[in-house]
Amino acid sequence: MAPPRVGVELAAPGADPGGWLAEATAYEAAGVDSLWVGGGDDDPWVLLGALAAMTWRVRLAPPAGAAAHAASTVERLSGGRLLVVLVDAGAGLEAAVAGGEVERWARAAPPPGRRAWAEALAAAADADAHGLLVPATPGLLDLLRNPDDEDDRGDLRLTYG
């Protein structure tokens, strides 16, 4: 069985939308399968439209139950990369439709290190999940870019380039 895909749940953009968009493109460059936006105070469809304009490969997912009237626009702007969340089961699995296929995603806490990251991926695979959804955290990019690096001093590497 193939390893599960990785989805990243982005927090609200806050006061720095440029940094938020840069973070999203960094996650895409690191190889994540999908970016999921939360509810928050911002319109998720506007956020997805911005992500569609800034990314080219990563799939995009709104919160479960988001009004679908703008879905066709985001689907068109993203070139068919929209994931429609059907069920948000909290800590359990999420279901999404991608090109007519139903996918199950396991939600996990931010991994504190490489060993926990490997265990989370293995647990998602054991649960027959198509992907693993984790919140965006500062150390996640290092885990995605260097999954086999034993050094685990990504904080220094990111500081010095």
C-alpha positions as CSV (number, residue, x, y, z in Angstrom):
1,M,0.0,0.0,0.0
2,A,1.2,3.5,-0.8
3,P,2.1,5.8,2.1
4,P,-0.7,8.2,3.0
5,R,-0.9,11.7,1.5
6,V,-0.3,14.7,3.7
7,G,-2.7,17.5,4.1
8,V,-2.0,20.7,6.1
9,E,-4.7,22.6,7.9
10,L,-3.8,26.3,7.7
11,A,-4.8,28.7,10.5
12,A,-6.5,32.0,9.6
13,P,-4.2,34.4,7.8
14,G,-4.4,37.0,10.6
15,A,-2.7,40.4,10.1
16,D,-0.1,39.0,7.6
17,P,-1.9,37.5,4.6
18,G,1.4,37.7,2.5
19,G,3.1,35.5,5.1
20,W,0.1,33.1,5.1
21,L,0.3,32.8,1.3
22,A,4.1,32.3,1.4
23,E,3.6,29.6,4.0
24,A,1.0,27.9,1.7
25,T,3.4,27.9,-1.3
26,A,6.2,26.5,0.9
27,Y,4.0,23.6,2.0
28,E,3.2,23.0,-1.7
29,A,6.9,23.0,-2.5
30,A,7.5,20.6,0.3
31,G,5.2,18.1,-1.3
32,V,2.0,18.2,0.6
33,D,-1.1,16.8,-1.2
34,S,-3.7,19.4,0.1
35,L,-4.2,22.6,2.0
36,W,-7.3,22.8,4.2
37,V,-8.7,26.1,5.4
38,G,-10.6,26.5,8.7
39,G,-13.8,28.4,9.3
40,G,-12.7,31.3,11.4
41,D,-13.9,34.8,10.6
42,D,-12.7,34.9,7.0
43,D,-14.7,33.6,4.1
44,P,-13.2,30.2,3.3
45,W,-14.0,30.6,-0.4
46,V,-12.1,33.9,-0.7
47,L,-9.1,32.2,1.1
48,L,-9.3,29.2,-1.3
49,G,-9.4,31.6,-4.3
50,A,-6.2,33.3,-3.1
51,L,-4.6,29.9,-2.6
52,A,-5.7,28.8,-6.1
53,A,-4.0,31.9,-7.5
54,M,-0.7,31.2,-5.6
55,T,-0.4,27.5,-6.0
56,W,-0.4,25.1,-9.0
57,R,-0.5,21.5,-7.8
58,V,-1.7,21.2,-4.2
59,R,-5.4,20.4,-3.8
60,L,-7.6,22.7,-1.8
61,A,-10.3,22.0,0.8
62,P,-12.8,24.3,2.6
63,P,-14.3,23.5,6.0
64,A,-17.1,20.9,6.1
65,G,-20.5,22.5,5.5
66,A,-19.2,25.6,3.8
67,A,-21.7,27.1,1.4
68,A,-21.2,25.6,-2.0
69,H,-22.3,28.6,-4.1
70,A,-18.7,29.7,-4.8
71,A,-17.4,26.1,-5.2
72,S,-17.6,26.1,-8.9
73,T,-15.6,29.4,-9.1
74,V,-12.9,28.0,-6.9
75,E,-12.9,24.7,-8.8
76,R,-12.4,26.7,-12.1
77,L,-9.7,29.0,-10.6
78,S,-7.8,26.1,-9.2
79,G,-7.9,24.0,-12.4
80,G,-9.9,21.2,-10.8
81,R,-8.0,20.9,-7.5
82,L,-10.9,21.6,-5.1
83,L,-11.6,19.0,-2.4
84,V,-15.2,19.2,-1.0
85,V,-15.3,18.1,2.6
86,L,-18.3,16.0,3.2
87,V,-17.9,15.0,6.9
88,D,-15.8,16.6,9.6
89,A,-15.5,13.9,12.3
90,G,-13.3,16.0,14.6
91,A,-10.3,13.9,15.6
92,G,-11.5,11.0,13.4
93,L,-11.4,10.6,9.7
94,E,-12.7,13.2,7.3
95,A,-14.3,12.4,3.9
96,A,-13.6,14.5,0.8
97,V,-14.6,14.2,-2.8
98,A,-11.8,14.6,-5.3
99,G,-12.7,13.9,-8.9
100,G,-15.7,11.8,-7.9
101,E,-13.7,9.7,-5.5
102,V,-14.4,9.6,-1.7
103,E,-11.2,9.9,0.4
104,R,-10.7,9.4,4.1
105,W,-8.3,11.6,5.9
106,A,-6.9,10.9,9.4
107,R,-6.5,14.1,11.6
108,A,-3.4,14.2,13.8
109,A,-1.7,16.6,16.2
110,P,1.4,18.4,15.1
111,P,4.3,15.9,15.2
112,P,7.0,16.9,17.7
113,G,9.8,15.2,15.8
114,R,10.8,12.8,13.1
115,R,9.9,9.6,15.1
116,A,6.4,11.0,15.9
117,W,6.0,12.0,12.2
118,A,6.9,8.5,11.0
119,E,4.5,7.0,13.6
120,A,1.6,9.3,12.5
121,L,2.1,8.4,8.9
122,A,2.2,4.7,9.8
123,A,-1.0,5.0,11.9
124,A,-2.8,6.7,9.0
125,A,-1.7,3.9,6.7
126,D,-2.9,1.3,9.2
127,A,-6.3,3.0,9.5
128,D,-6.6,2.7,5.7
129,A,-6.7,6.5,5.4
130,H,-5.9,8.1,2.0
131,G,-4.1,10.9,3.8
132,L,-3.0,12.5,7.0
133,L,-4.2,16.0,7.9
134,V,-2.0,18.0,10.3
135,P,-2.1,21.6,11.4
136,A,0.6,24.0,10.0
137,T,3.4,24.3,12.5
138,P,6.9,25.8,12.2
139,G,8.7,22.5,12.3
140,L,6.4,20.7,9.8
141,L,8.2,22.1,6.7
142,D,11.5,20.7,7.9
143,L,9.8,17.3,8.5
144,L,8.3,17.3,5.0
145,R,11.5,18.5,3.3
146,N,13.9,16.2,5.2
147,P,11.9,13.2,6.4
148,D,14.9,10.9,6.7
149,D,17.4,13.4,8.2
150,E,18.6,12.0,11.5
151,D,20.1,15.3,12.7
152,D,16.7,16.7,13.8
153,R,18.2,20.2,14.2
154,G,16.0,21.9,11.6
155,D,15.7,24.9,13.8
156,L,19.3,25.7,13.2
157,R,19.2,24.9,9.5
158,L,16.2,27.2,9.0
159,T,18.0,29.9,11.0
160,Y,21.2,29.8,8.9
161,G,19.6,28.8,5.6
